[in-house]
Amino acid sequence: MTEVPRLTIDALGRKCPIPIIMLAQRLNEVPIGSIIAVCADDPAARTDIPAWCRMKLQDFVREVPLPGGGSAFHIRRAY
């Protein structure tokens, strides 16, 4: 069973690093262990978001393609 994100950040149409900045600003809005989805269509997000998760010791869960283009990147808040 796939967890439903507790928070969804709409960064569609924004160029990196804006989706990562939005994620960093809002990470503390969810409890530890919760999933945040960052919706982004900048191709750089595919590498930048998982790299940010590794650097910040957060858990990158998966990438989900969106019907209208782009992806929802699921991150689990680790701390």
mmJSON file of the N, C-alpha and C atoms, coordinates in Angstrom:
{"data_MODEL":{"atom_site":{
"group_PDB":["ATOM","ATOM","ATOM","ATOM","ATOM","ATOM","ATOM","ATOM","ATOM","ATOM","ATOM","ATOM","ATOM","ATOM","ATOM","ATOM","ATOM","ATOM","ATOM","ATOM","ATOM","ATOM","ATOM","ATOM","ATOM","ATOM","ATOM","ATOM","ATOM","ATOM","ATOM","ATOM","ATOM","ATOM","ATOM","ATOM","ATOM","ATOM","ATOM","ATOM","ATOM","ATOM","ATOM","ATOM","ATOM","ATOM","ATOM","ATOM","ATOM","ATOM","ATOM","ATOM","ATOM","ATOM","ATOM","ATOM","ATOM","ATOM","ATOM","ATOM","ATOM","ATOM","ATOM","ATOM","ATOM","ATOM","ATOM","ATOM","ATOM","ATOM","ATOM","ATOM","ATOM","ATOM","ATOM","ATOM","ATOM","ATOM","ATOM","ATOM","ATOM","ATOM","ATOM","ATOM","ATOM","ATOM","ATOM","ATOM","ATOM","ATOM","ATOM","ATOM","ATOM","ATOM","ATOM","ATOM","ATOM","ATOM","ATOM","ATOM","ATOM","ATOM","ATOM","ATOM","ATOM","ATOM","ATOM","ATOM","ATOM","ATOM","ATOM","ATOM","ATOM","ATOM","ATOM","ATOM","ATOM","ATOM","ATOM","ATOM","ATOM","ATOM","ATOM","ATOM","ATOM","ATOM","ATOM","ATOM","ATOM","ATOM","ATOM","ATOM","ATOM","ATOM","ATOM","ATOM","ATOM","ATOM","ATOM","ATOM","ATOM","ATOM","ATOM","ATOM","ATOM","ATOM","ATOM","ATOM","ATOM","ATOM","ATOM","ATOM","ATOM","ATOM","ATOM","ATOM","ATOM","ATOM","ATOM","ATOM","ATOM","ATOM","ATOM","ATOM","ATOM","ATOM","ATOM","ATOM","ATOM","ATOM","ATOM","ATOM","ATOM","ATOM","ATOM","ATOM","ATOM","ATOM","ATOM","ATOM","ATOM","ATOM","ATOM","ATOM","ATOM","ATOM","ATOM","ATOM","ATOM","ATOM","ATOM","ATOM","ATOM","ATOM","ATOM","ATOM","ATOM","ATOM","ATOM","ATOM","ATOM","ATOM","ATOM","ATOM","ATOM","ATOM","ATOM","ATOM","ATOM","ATOM","ATOM","ATOM","ATOM","ATOM","ATOM","ATOM","ATOM","ATOM","ATOM","ATOM","ATOM","ATOM","ATOM","ATOM","ATOM","ATOM","ATOM","ATOM","ATOM","ATOM","ATOM","ATOM","ATOM","ATOM","ATOM","ATOM","ATOM"],
"id":[1,2,3,4,5,6,7,8,9,10,11,12,13,14,15,16,17,18,19,20,21,22,23,24,25,26,27,28,29,30,31,32,33,34,35,36,37,38,39,40,41,42,43,44,45,46,47,48,49,50,51,52,53,54,55,56,57,58,59,60,61,62,63,64,65,66,67,68,69,70,71,72,73,74,75,76,77,78,79,80,81,82,83,84,85,86,87,88,89,90,91,92,93,94,95,96,97,98,99,100,101,102,103,104,105,106,107,108,109,110,111,112,113,114,115,116,117,118,119,120,121,122,123,124,125,126,127,128,129,130,131,132,133,134,135,136,137,138,139,140,141,142,143,144,145,146,147,148,149,150,151,152,153,154,155,156,157,158,159,160,161,162,163,164,165,166,167,168,169,170,171,172,173,174,175,176,177,178,179,180,181,182,183,184,185,186,187,188,189,190,191,192,193,194,195,196,197,198,199,200,201,202,203,204,205,206,207,208,209,210,211,212,213,214,215,216,217,218,219,220,221,222,223,224,225,226,227,228,229,230,231,232,233,234,235,236,237],
"type_symbol":["N","C","C","N","C","C","N","C","C","N","C","C","N","C","C","N","C","C","N","C","C","N","C","C","N","C","C","N","C","C","N","C","C","N","C","C","N","C","C","N","C","C","N","C","C","N","C","C","N","C","C","N","C","C","N","C","C","N","C","C","N","C","C","N","C","C","N","C","C","N","C","C","N","C","C","N","C","C","N","C","C","N","C","C","N","C","C","N","C","C","N","C","C","N","C","C","N","C","C","N","C","C","N","C","C","N","C","C","N","C","C","N","C","C","N","C","C","N","C","C","N","C","C","N","C","C","N","C","C","N","C","C","N","C","C","N","C","C","N","C","C","N","C","C","N","C","C","N","C","C","N","C","C","N","C","C","N","C","C","N","C","C","N","C","C","N","C","C","N","C","C","N","C","C","N","C","C","N","C","C","N","C","C","N","C","C","N","C","C","N","C","C","N","C","C","N","C","C","N","C","C","N","C","C","N","C","C","N","C","C","N","C","C","N","C","C","N","C","C","N","C","C","N","C","C","N","C","C","N","C","C","N","C","C","N","C","C"],
"label_atom_id":["N","CA","C","N","CA","C","N","CA","C","N","CA","C","N","CA","C","N","CA","C","N","CA","C","N","CA","C","N","CA","C","N","CA","C","N","CA","C","N","CA","C","N","CA","C","N","CA","C","N","CA","C","N","CA","C","N","CA","C","N","CA","C","N","CA","C","N","CA","C","N","CA","C","N","CA","C","N","CA","C","N","CA","C","N","CA","C","N","CA","C","N","CA","C","N","CA","C","N","CA","C","N","CA","C","N","CA","C","N","CA","C","N","CA","C","N","CA","C","N","CA","C","N","CA","C","N","CA","C","N","CA","C","N","CA","C","N","CA","C","N","CA","C","N","CA","C","N","CA","C","N","CA","C","N","CA","C","N","CA","C","N","CA","C","N","CA","C","N","CA","C","N","CA","C","N","CA","C","N","CA","C","N","CA","C","N","CA","C","N","CA","C","N","CA","C","N","CA","C","N","CA","C","N","CA","C","N","CA","C","N","CA","C","N","CA","C","N","CA","C","N","CA","C","N","CA","C","N","CA","C","N","CA","C","N","CA","C","N","CA","C","N","CA","C","N","CA","C","N","CA","C","N","CA","C","N","CA","C","N","CA","C","N","CA","C","N","CA","C","N","CA","C","N","CA","C"],
"label_alt_id":[null,null,null,null,null,null,null,null,null,null,null,null,null,null,null,null,null,null,null,null,null,null,null,null,null,null,null,null,null,null,null,null,null,null,null,null,null,null,null,null,null,null,null,null,null,null,null,null,null,null,null,null,null,null,null,null,null,null,null,null,null,null,null,null,null,null,null,null,null,null,null,null,null,null,null,null,null,null,null,null,null,null,null,null,null,null,null,null,null,null,null,null,null,null,null,null,null,null,null,null,null,null,null,null,null,null,null,null,null,null,null,null,null,null,null,null,null,null,null,null,null,null,null,null,null,null,null,null,null,null,null,null,null,null,null,null,null,null,null,null,null,null,null,null,null,null,null,null,null,null,null,null,null,null,null,null,null,null,null,null,null,null,null,null,null,null,null,null,null,null,null,null,null,null,null,null,null,null,null,null,null,null,null,null,null,null,null,null,null,null,null,null,null,null,null,null,null,null,null,null,null,null,null,null,null,null,null,null,null,null,null,null,null,null,null,null,null,null,null,null,null,null,null,null,null,null,null,null,null,null,null,null,null,null,null,null,null],
"label_comp_id":["MET","MET","MET","THR","THR","THR","GLU","GLU","GLU","VAL","VAL","VAL","PRO","PRO","PRO","ARG","ARG","ARG","LEU","LEU","LEU","THR","THR","THR","ILE","ILE","ILE","ASP","ASP","ASP","ALA","ALA","ALA","LEU","LEU","LEU","GLY","GLY","GLY","ARG","ARG","ARG","LYS","LYS","LYS","CYS","CYS","CYS","PRO","PRO","PRO","ILE","ILE","ILE","PRO","PRO","PRO","ILE","ILE","ILE","ILE","ILE","ILE","MET","MET","MET","LEU","LEU","LEU","ALA","ALA","ALA","GLN","GLN","GLN","ARG","ARG","ARG","LEU","LEU","LEU","ASN","ASN","ASN","GLU","GLU","GLU","VAL","VAL","VAL","PRO","PRO","PRO","ILE","ILE","ILE","GLY","GLY","GLY","SER","SER","SER","ILE","ILE","ILE","ILE","ILE","ILE","ALA","ALA","ALA","VAL","VAL","VAL","CYS","CYS","CYS","ALA","ALA","ALA","ASP","ASP","ASP","ASP","ASP","ASP","PRO","PRO","PRO","ALA","ALA","ALA","ALA","ALA","ALA","ARG","ARG","ARG","THR","THR","THR","ASP","ASP","ASP","ILE","ILE","ILE","PRO","PRO","PRO","ALA","ALA","ALA","TRP","TRP","TRP","CYS","CYS","CYS","ARG","ARG","ARG","MET","MET","MET","LYS","LYS","LYS","LEU","LEU","LEU","GLN","GLN","GLN","ASP","ASP","ASP","PHE","PHE","PHE","VAL","VAL","VAL","ARG","ARG","ARG","GLU","GLU","GLU","VAL","VAL","VAL","PRO","PRO","PRO","LEU","LEU","LEU","PRO","PRO","PRO","GLY","GLY","GLY","GLY","GLY","GLY","GLY","GLY","GLY","SER","SER","SER","ALA","ALA","ALA","PHE","PHE","PHE","HIS","HIS","HIS","ILE","ILE","ILE","ARG","ARG","ARG","ARG","ARG","ARG","ALA","ALA","ALA","TYR","TYR","TYR"],
"label_asym_id":["A","A","A","A","A","A","A","A","A","A","A","A","A","A","A","A","A","A","A","A","A","A","A","A","A","A","A","A","A","A","A","A","A","A","A","A","A","A","A","A","A","A","A","A","A","A","A","A","A","A","A","A","A","A","A","A","A","A","A","A","A","A","A","A","A","A","A","A","A","A","A","A","A","A","A","A","A","A","A","A","A","A","A","A","A","A","A","A","A","A","A","A","A","A","A","A","A","A","A","A","A","A","A","A","A","A","A","A","A","A","A","A","A","A","A","A","A","A","A","A","A","A","A","A","A","A","A","A","A","A","A","A","A","A","A","A","A","A","A","A","A","A","A","A","A","A","A","A","A","A","A","A","A","A","A","A","A","A","A","A","A","A","A","A","A","A","A","A","A","A","A","A","A","A","A","A","A","A","A","A","A","A","A","A","A","A","A","A","A","A","A","A","A","A","A","A","A","A","A","A","A","A","A","A","A","A","A","A","A","A","A","A","A","A","A","A","A","A","A","A","A","A","A","A","A","A","A","A","A","A","A","A","A","A","A","A","A"],
"label_entity_id":["1","1","1","1","1","1","1","1","1","1","1","1","1","1","1","1","1","1","1","1","1","1","1","1","1","1","1","1","1","1","1","1","1","1","1","1","1","1","1","1","1","1","1","1","1","1","1","1","1","1","1","1","1","1","1","1","1","1","1","1","1","1","1","1","1","1","1","1","1","1","1","1","1","1","1","1","1","1","1","1","1","1","1","1","1","1","1","1","1","1","1","1","1","1","1","1","1","1","1","1","1","1","1","1","1","1","1","1","1","1","1","1","1","1","1","1","1","1","1","1","1","1","1","1","1","1","1","1","1","1","1","1","1","1","1","1","1","1","1","1","1","1","1","1","1","1","1","1","1","1","1","1","1","1","1","1","1","1","1","1","1","1","1","1","1","1","1","1","1","1","1","1","1","1","1","1","1","1","1","1","1","1","1","1","1","1","1","1","1","1","1","1","1","1","1","1","1","1","1","1","1","1","1","1","1","1","1","1","1","1","1","1","1","1","1","1","1","1","1","1","1","1","1","1","1","1","1","1","1","1","1","1","1","1","1","1","1"],
"label_seq_id":[1,1,1,2,2,2,3,3,3,4,4,4,5,5,5,6,6,6,7,7,7,8,8,8,9,9,9,10,10,10,11,11,11,12,12,12,13,13,13,14,14,14,15,15,15,16,16,16,17,17,17,18,18,18,19,19,19,20,20,20,21,21,21,22,22,22,23,23,23,24,24,24,25,25,25,26,26,26,27,27,27,28,28,28,29,29,29,30,30,30,31,31,31,32,32,32,33,33,33,34,34,34,35,35,35,36,36,36,37,37,37,38,38,38,39,39,39,40,40,40,41,41,41,42,42,42,43,43,43,44,44,44,45,45,45,46,46,46,47,47,47,48,48,48,49,49,49,50,50,50,51,51,51,52,52,52,53,53,53,54,54,54,55,55,55,56,56,56,57,57,57,58,58,58,59,59,59,60,60,60,61,61,61,62,62,62,63,63,63,64,64,64,65,65,65,66,66,66,67,67,67,68,68,68,69,69,69,70,70,70,71,71,71,72,72,72,73,73,73,74,74,74,75,75,75,76,76,76,77,77,77,78,78,78,79,79,79],
"pdbx_PDB_ins_code":[null,null,null,null,null,null,null,null,null,null,null,null,null,null,null,null,null,null,null,null,null,null,null,null,null,null,null,null,null,null,null,null,null,null,null,null,null,null,null,null,null,null,null,null,null,null,null,null,null,null,null,null,null,null,null,null,null,null,null,null,null,null,null,null,null,null,null,null,null,null,null,null,null,null,null,null,null,null,null,null,null,null,null,null,null,null,null,null,null,null,null,null,null,null,null,null,null,null,null,null,null,null,null,null,null,null,null,null,null,null,null,null,null,null,null,null,null,null,null,null,null,null,null,null,null,null,null,null,null,null,null,null,null,null,null,null,null,null,null,null,null,null,null,null,null,null,null,null,null,null,null,null,null,null,null,null,null,null,null,null,null,null,null,null,null,null,null,null,null,null,null,null,null,null,null,null,null,null,null,null,null,null,null,null,null,null,null,null,null,null,null,null,null,null,null,null,null,null,null,null,null,null,null,null,null,null,null,null,null,null,null,null,null,null,null,null,null,null,null,null,null,null,null,null,null,null,null,null,null,null,null,null,null,null,null,null,null],
"Cartn_x":[0.843,0.0,0.886,0.575,1.343,0.779,1.687,1.252,0.818,-0.216,-0.689,0.153,0.641,1.427,0.616,1.271,0.651,0.59,1.547,1.65,2.074,1.461,1.855,2.283,3.462,4.013,3.951,3.283,3.146,4.266,5.275,6.386,6.402,5.259,5.169,5.439,6.25,6.585,7.745,8.264,9.385,10.675,11.729,13.027,13.801,14.587,15.459,16.436,16.731,16.497,15.209,14.286,13.077,12.293,12.063,11.343,12.041,13.359,14.102,13.986,14.044,13.89,12.502,11.48,10.112,10.01,10.639,10.647,11.327,12.497,13.245,12.465,11.752,10.978,9.786,9.249,7.997,8.163,9.366,9.63,9.099,9.282,8.878,7.376,6.6,5.137,4.504,5.271,4.732,5.492,4.843,5.53,6.623,7.597,8.645,7.978,8.446,7.886,6.817,6.361,5.329,5.938,5.08,5.487,5.099,6.032,5.787,5.935,5.02,5.134,5.494,6.54,6.918,6.596,5.638,5.27,6.13,6.902,7.815,7.918,8.127,8.291,9.635,10.491,11.839,12.63,13.218,13.974,15.075,15.629,16.693,16.185,14.89,14.334,14.558,14.594,14.768,16.087,17.116,18.39,18.576,18.093,18.336,17.602,16.352,15.592,16.17,16.439,17.089,18.461,19.224,20.533,20.373,19.376,19.113,18.75,17.93,17.536,18.764,19.674,20.898,21.724,21.872,22.682,22.085,20.756,20.063,19.584,19.955,19.593,18.083,17.356,15.921,15.752,14.611,14.4,13.645,14.317,13.635,12.897,11.584,10.752,10.546,10.036,9.778,9.4,9.383,8.931,7.672,6.62,5.344,5.04,4.971,4.63,3.245,3.119,1.839,1.171,-0.147,-0.854,-0.599,-0.467,-0.282,1.168,2.077,3.5,4.162,5.44,6.165,5.974,6.446,6.375,6.107,5.588,5.485,6.615,7.506,8.63,8.264,8.237,7.823,9.051,9.013,10.094,9.506,10.175,9.747,10.632,10.001,10.756,11.398,12.712,13.45,13.717,13.769,14.033,13.433],
"Cartn_y":[-1.19,0.0,1.251,2.173,3.399,4.45,5.115,6.169,7.409,8.046,9.298,10.428,11.337,12.45,13.289,13.684,14.541,15.99,16.351,17.697,17.594,18.383,18.443,19.863,19.984,21.28,21.376,22.39,22.582,23.491,22.877,23.634,23.509,23.138,23.015,24.376,24.37,25.608,26.362,25.857,26.511,25.783,26.535,25.954,25.666,24.597,24.303,25.458,25.833,25.107,25.475,26.185,26.632,25.473,24.329,23.236,22.759,22.732,22.307,23.353,24.605,25.674,25.592,25.36,25.231,24.038,22.918,21.732,22.039,22.65,22.957,23.888,24.848,25.805,25.158,24.091,23.52,22.163,21.628,20.298,20.15,21.172,21.086,21.181,21.342,21.41,20.035,18.972,17.624,16.895,15.953,15.185,14.281,13.964,13.016,11.711,11.16,9.924,10.146,11.387,11.703,11.91,11.761,11.928,13.318,13.946,15.201,14.899,15.4,15.276,16.642,16.676,17.897,17.665,18.406,18.287,19.268,18.729,19.564,19.024,19.947,19.531,19.961,20.555,20.876,19.562,19.206,17.943,17.813,18.927,18.879,18.335,18.448,17.969,16.472,15.734,14.274,13.887,14.693,14.41,15.279,16.519,17.45,17.076,16.633,16.321,15.094,13.977,12.866,13.243,14.077,14.503,15.343,16.231,17.034,16.124,15.107,14.17,13.469,13.023,12.378,13.359,14.567,15.572,15.95,16.018,16.445,15.262,14.049,12.831,12.649,13.035,12.776,11.574,10.924,9.697,9.979,9.782,9.873,8.564,8.631,7.434,6.983,7.888,7.501,8.71,8.471,9.462,8.928,9.733,9.33,10.261,9.736,10.586,11.199,12.466,13.16,13.129,13.01,12.909,14.089,15.287,16.468,16.79,15.924,16.178,16.476,16.201,16.373,15.156,15.277,14.176,14.699,13.807,14.074,13.281,13.985,13.364,13.214,11.973,11.692,11.595,12.372,12.425,12.149,11.269,11.002,11.837,12.628,13.425,12.478,12.533,11.616,12.172,13.486,14.105,15.482],
"Cartn_z":[0.0,0.0,0.0,-0.885,-1.005,-0.065,0.643,1.554,0.782,1.268,0.693,1.301,0.455,1.008,1.99,3.053,4.063,3.57,2.701,2.16,0.699,-0.17,-1.574,-1.896,-2.464,-2.851,-4.372,-4.876,-6.319,-6.812,-7.422,-7.989,-9.512,-10.095,-11.552,-12.193,-13.238,-13.921,-13.292,-12.182,-11.499,-11.846,-12.081,-12.403,-11.12,-11.155,-10.018,-9.851,-8.621,-7.374,-6.641,-7.276,-6.567,-5.939,-6.63,-5.962,-4.678,-4.68,-3.486,-2.385,-2.748,-1.752,-1.127,-1.954,-1.432,-0.478,-0.842,0.02,1.349,1.296,2.521,3.443,2.863,3.663,4.355,3.768,4.274,4.953,4.968,5.529,6.956,7.771,9.183,9.409,8.328,8.464,8.677,8.439,8.607,9.708,10.374,11.406,10.817,11.617,11.219,10.788,9.684,9.141,8.088,7.935,6.945,5.568,4.555,3.165,2.667,1.963,1.258,-0.228,-1.041,-2.496,-3.063,-3.862,-4.572,-6.046,-6.582,-7.989,-8.778,-9.719,-10.499,-11.911,-12.859,-14.247,-14.842,-14.053,-14.516,-14.56,-15.7,-15.787,-14.737,-14.275,-13.261,-11.923,-11.674,-10.403,-10.224,-11.327,-11.274,-10.582,-10.74,-10.065,-8.828,-8.885,-7.784,-6.5,-6.6,-5.379,-4.658,-5.36,-4.65,-4.069,-4.79,-4.28,-3.015,-2.992,-1.8,-0.63,-0.902,0.16,0.749,-0.102,0.405,1.234,0.734,1.418,2.774,2.853,4.078,4.926,4.528,5.266,5.396,4.346,4.262,3.33,3.374,2.599,1.303,0.164,-1.121,-1.314,-1.497,-1.574,-3.013,-3.861,-5.24,-6.076,-7.388,-8.35,-9.015,-9.034,-9.625,-10.803,-12.028,-13.175,-13.01,-13.39,-13.328,-14.704,-14.751,-16.028,-16.971,-16.438,-17.275,-17.58,-17.18,-17.351,-16.019,-15.947,-14.694,-13.806,-12.582,-11.622,-10.23,-9.388,-7.959,-7.297,-6.645,-5.964,-4.496,-4.016,-2.642,-1.745,-0.659,0.311,1.682,2.437,3.814,4.753,5.609,6.572,7.589,7.679,8.541,9.928,10.057,11.379,11.425],
"occupancy":[1.0,1.0,1.0,1.0,1.0,1.0,1.0,1.0,1.0,1.0,1.0,1.0,1.0,1.0,1.0,1.0,1.0,1.0,1.0,1.0,1.0,1.0,1.0,1.0,1.0,1.0,1.0,1.0,1.0,1.0,1.0,1.0,1.0,1.0,1.0,1.0,1.0,1.0,1.0,1.0,1.0,1.0,1.0,1.0,1.0,1.0,1.0,1.0,1.0,1.0,1.0,1.0,1.0,1.0,1.0,1.0,1.0,1.0,1.0,1.0,1.0,1.0,1.0,1.0,1.0,1.0,1.0,1.0,1.0,1.0,1.0,1.0,1.0,1.0,1.0,1.0,1.0,1.0,1.0,1.0,1.0,1.0,1.0,1.0,1.0,1.0,1.0,1.0,1.0,1.0,1.0,1.0,1.0,1.0,1.0,1.0,1.0,1.0,1.0,1.0,1.0,1.0,1.0,1.0,1.0,1.0,1.0,1.0,1.0,1.0,1.0,1.0,1.0,1.0,1.0,1.0,1.0,1.0,1.0,1.0,1.0,1.0,1.0,1.0,1.0,1.0,1.0,1.0,1.0,1.0,1.0,1.0,1.0,1.0,1.0,1.0,1.0,1.0,1.0,1.0,1.0,1.0,1.0,1.0,1.0,1.0,1.0,1.0,1.0,1.0,1.0,1.0,1.0,1.0,1.0,1.0,1.0,1.0,1.0,1.0,1.0,1.0,1.0,1.0,1.0,1.0,1.0,1.0,1.0,1.0,1.0,1.0,1.0,1.0,1.0,1.0,1.0,1.0,1.0,1.0,1.0,1.0,1.0,1.0,1.0,1.0,1.0,1.0,1.0,1.0,1.0,1.0,1.0,1.0,1.0,1.0,1.0,1.0,1.0,1.0,1.0,1.0,1.0,1.0,1.0,1.0,1.0,1.0,1.0,1.0,1.0,1.0,1.0,1.0,1.0,1.0,1.0,1.0,1.0,1.0,1.0,1.0,1.0,1.0,1.0,1.0,1.0,1.0,1.0,1.0,1.0,1.0,1.0,1.0,1.0,1.0,1.0],
"B_iso_or_equiv":[0.0,0.0,0.0,0.0,0.0,0.0,0.0,0.0,0.0,0.0,0.0,0.0,0.0,0.0,0.0,0.0,0.0,0.0,0.0,0.0,0.0,0.0,0.0,0.0,0.0,0.0,0.0,0.0,0.0,0.0,0.0,0.0,0.0,0.0,0.0,0.0,0.0,0.0,0.0,0.0,0.0,0.0,0.0,0.0,0.0,0.0,0.0,0.0,0.0,0.0,0.0,0.0,0.0,0.0,0.0,0.0,0.0,0.0,0.0,0.0,0.0,0.0,0.0,0.0,0.0,0.0,0.0,0.0,0.0,0.0,0.0,0.0,0.0,0.0,0.0,0.0,0.0,0.0,0.0,0.0,0.0,0.0,0.0,0.0,0.0,0.0,0.0,0.0,0.0,0.0,0.0,0.0,0.0,0.0,0.0,0.0,0.0,0.0,0.0,0.0,0.0,0.0,0.0,0.0,0.0,0.0,0.0,0.0,0.0,0.0,0.0,0.0,0.0,0.0,0.0,0.0,0.0,0.0,0.0,0.0,0.0,0.0,0.0,0.0,0.0,0.0,0.0,0.0,0.0,0.0,0.0,0.0,0.0,0.0,0.0,0.0,0.0,0.0,0.0,0.0,0.0,0.0,0.0,0.0,0.0,0.0,0.0,0.0,0.0,0.0,0.0,0.0,0.0,0.0,0.0,0.0,0.0,0.0,0.0,0.0,0.0,0.0,0.0,0.0,0.0,0.0,0.0,0.0,0.0,0.0,0.0,0.0,0.0,0.0,0.0,0.0,0.0,0.0,0.0,0.0,0.0,0.0,0.0,0.0,0.0,0.0,0.0,0.0,0.0,0.0,0.0,0.0,0.0,0.0,0.0,0.0,0.0,0.0,0.0,0.0,0.0,0.0,0.0,0.0,0.0,0.0,0.0,0.0,0.0,0.0,0.0,0.0,0.0,0.0,0.0,0.0,0.0,0.0,0.0,0.0,0.0,0.0,0.0,0.0,0.0,0.0,0.0,0.0,0.0,0.0,0.0,0.0,0.0,0.0,0.0,0.0,0.0],
"pdbx_formal_charge":[null,null,null,null,null,null,null,null,null,null,null,null,null,null,null,null,null,null,null,null,null,null,null,null,null,null,null,null,null,null,null,null,null,null,null,null,null,null,null,null,null,null,null,null,null,null,null,null,null,null,null,null,null,null,null,null,null,null,null,null,null,null,null,null,null,null,null,null,null,null,null,null,null,null,null,null,null,null,null,null,null,null,null,null,null,null,null,null,null,null,null,null,null,null,null,null,null,null,null,null,null,null,null,null,null,null,null,null,null,null,null,null,null,null,null,null,null,null,null,null,null,null,null,null,null,null,null,null,null,null,null,null,null,null,null,null,null,null,null,null,null,null,null,null,null,null,null,null,null,null,null,null,null,null,null,null,null,null,null,null,null,null,null,null,null,null,null,null,null,null,null,null,null,null,null,null,null,null,null,null,null,null,null,null,null,null,null,null,null,null,null,null,null,null,null,null,null,null,null,null,null,null,null,null,null,null,null,null,null,null,null,null,null,null,null,null,null,null,null,null,null,null,null,null,null,null,null,null,null,null,null,null,null,null,null,null,null],
"auth_seq_id":[1,1,1,2,2,2,3,3,3,4,4,4,5,5,5,6,6,6,7,7,7,8,8,8,9,9,9,10,10,10,11,11,11,12,12,12,13,13,13,14,14,14,15,15,15,16,16,16,17,17,17,18,18,18,19,19,19,20,20,20,21,21,21,22,22,22,23,23,23,24,24,24,25,25,25,26,26,26,27,27,27,28,28,28,29,29,29,30,30,30,31,31,31,32,32,32,33,33,33,34,34,34,35,35,35,36,36,36,37,37,37,38,38,38,39,39,39,40,40,40,41,41,41,42,42,42,43,43,43,44,44,44,45,45,45,46,46,46,47,47,47,48,48,48,49,49,49,50,50,50,51,51,51,52,52,52,53,53,53,54,54,54,55,55,55,56,56,56,57,57,57,58,58,58,59,59,59,60,60,60,61,61,61,62,62,62,63,63,63,64,64,64,65,65,65,66,66,66,67,67,67,68,68,68,69,69,69,70,70,70,71,71,71,72,72,72,73,73,73,74,74,74,75,75,75,76,76,76,77,77,77,78,78,78,79,79,79],
"auth_comp_id":["MET","MET","MET","THR","THR","THR","GLU","GLU","GLU","VAL","VAL","VAL","PRO","PRO","PRO","ARG","ARG","ARG","LEU","LEU","LEU","THR","THR","THR","ILE","ILE","ILE","ASP","ASP","ASP","ALA","ALA","ALA","LEU","LEU","LEU","GLY","GLY","GLY","ARG","ARG","ARG","LYS","LYS","LYS","CYS","CYS","CYS","PRO","PRO","PRO","ILE","ILE","ILE","PRO","PRO","PRO","ILE","ILE","ILE","ILE","ILE","ILE","MET","MET","MET","LEU","LEU","LEU","ALA","ALA","ALA","GLN","GLN","GLN","ARG","ARG","ARG","LEU","LEU","LEU","ASN","ASN","ASN","GLU","GLU","GLU","VAL","VAL","VAL","PRO","PRO","PRO","ILE","ILE","ILE","GLY","GLY","GLY","SER","SER","SER","ILE","ILE","ILE","ILE","ILE","ILE","ALA","ALA","ALA","VAL","VAL","VAL","CYS","CYS","CYS","ALA","ALA","ALA","ASP","ASP","ASP","ASP","ASP","ASP","PRO","PRO","PRO","ALA","ALA","ALA","ALA","ALA","ALA","ARG","ARG","ARG","THR","THR","THR","ASP","ASP","ASP","ILE","ILE","ILE","PRO","PRO","PRO","ALA","ALA","ALA","TRP","TRP","TRP","CYS","CYS","CYS","ARG","ARG","ARG","MET","MET","MET","LYS","LYS","LYS","LEU","LEU","LEU","GLN","GLN","GLN","ASP","ASP","ASP","PHE","PHE","PHE","VAL","VAL","VAL","ARG","ARG","ARG","GLU","GLU","GLU","VAL","VAL","VAL","PRO","PRO","PRO","LEU","LEU","LEU","PRO","PRO","PRO","GLY","GLY","GLY","GLY","GLY","GLY","GLY","GLY","GLY","SER","SER","SER","ALA","ALA","ALA","PHE","PHE","PHE","HIS","HIS","HIS","ILE","ILE","ILE","ARG","ARG","ARG","ARG","ARG","ARG","ALA","ALA","ALA","TYR","TYR","TYR"],
"auth_asym_id":["A","A","A","A","A","A","A","A","A","A","A","A","A","A","A","A","A","A","A","A","A","A","A","A","A","A","A","A","A","A","A","A","A","A","A","A","A","A","A","A","A","A","A","A","A","A","A","A","A","A","A","A","A","A","A","A","A","A","A","A","A","A","A","A","A","A","A","A","A","A","A","A","A","A","A","A","A","A","A","A","A","A","A","A","A","A","A","A","A","A","A","A","A","A","A","A","A","A","A","A","A","A","A","A","A","A","A","A","A","A","A","A","A","A","A","A","A","A","A","A","A","A","A","A","A","A","A","A","A","A","A","A","A","A","A","A","A","A","A","A","A","A","A","A","A","A","A","A","A","A","A","A","A","A","A","A","A","A","A","A","A","A","A","A","A","A","A","A","A","A","A","A","A","A","A","A","A","A","A","A","A","A","A","A","A","A","A","A","A","A","A","A","A","A","A","A","A","A","A","A","A","A","A","A","A","A","A","A","A","A","A","A","A","A","A","A","A","A","A","A","A","A","A","A","A","A","A","A","A","A","A","A","A","A","A","A","A"],
"auth_atom_id":["N","CA","C","N","CA","C","N","CA","C","N","CA","C","N","CA","C","N","CA","C","N","CA","C","N","CA","C","N","CA","C","N","CA","C","N","CA","C","N","CA","C","N","CA","C","N","CA","C","N","CA","C","N","CA","C","N","CA","C","N","CA","C","N","CA","C","N","CA","C","N","CA","C","N","CA","C","N","CA","C","N","CA","C","N","CA","C","N","CA","C","N","CA","C","N","CA","C","N","CA","C","N","CA","C","N","CA","C","N","CA","C","N","CA","C","N","CA","C","N","CA","C","N","CA","C","N","CA","C","N","CA","C","N","CA","C","N","CA","C","N","CA","C","N","CA","C","N","CA","C","N","CA","C","N","CA","C","N","CA","C","N","CA","C","N","CA","C","N","CA","C","N","CA","C","N","CA","C","N","CA","C","N","CA","C","N","CA","C","N","CA","C","N","CA","C","N","CA","C","N","CA","C","N","CA","C","N","CA","C","N","CA","C","N","CA","C","N","CA","C","N","CA","C","N","CA","C","N","CA","C","N","CA","C","N","CA","C","N","CA","C","N","CA","C","N","CA","C","N","CA","C","N","CA","C","N","CA","C","N","CA","C","N","CA","C","N","CA","C","N","CA","C","N","CA","C"],
"pdbx_PDB_model_num":[1,1,1,1,1,1,1,1,1,1,1,1,1,1,1,1,1,1,1,1,1,1,1,1,1,1,1,1,1,1,1,1,1,1,1,1,1,1,1,1,1,1,1,1,1,1,1,1,1,1,1,1,1,1,1,1,1,1,1,1,1,1,1,1,1,1,1,1,1,1,1,1,1,1,1,1,1,1,1,1,1,1,1,1,1,1,1,1,1,1,1,1,1,1,1,1,1,1,1,1,1,1,1,1,1,1,1,1,1,1,1,1,1,1,1,1,1,1,1,1,1,1,1,1,1,1,1,1,1,1,1,1,1,1,1,1,1,1,1,1,1,1,1,1,1,1,1,1,1,1,1,1,1,1,1,1,1,1,1,1,1,1,1,1,1,1,1,1,1,1,1,1,1,1,1,1,1,1,1,1,1,1,1,1,1,1,1,1,1,1,1,1,1,1,1,1,1,1,1,1,1,1,1,1,1,1,1,1,1,1,1,1,1,1,1,1,1,1,1,1,1,1,1,1,1,1,1,1,1,1,1,1,1,1,1,1,1]
}}}
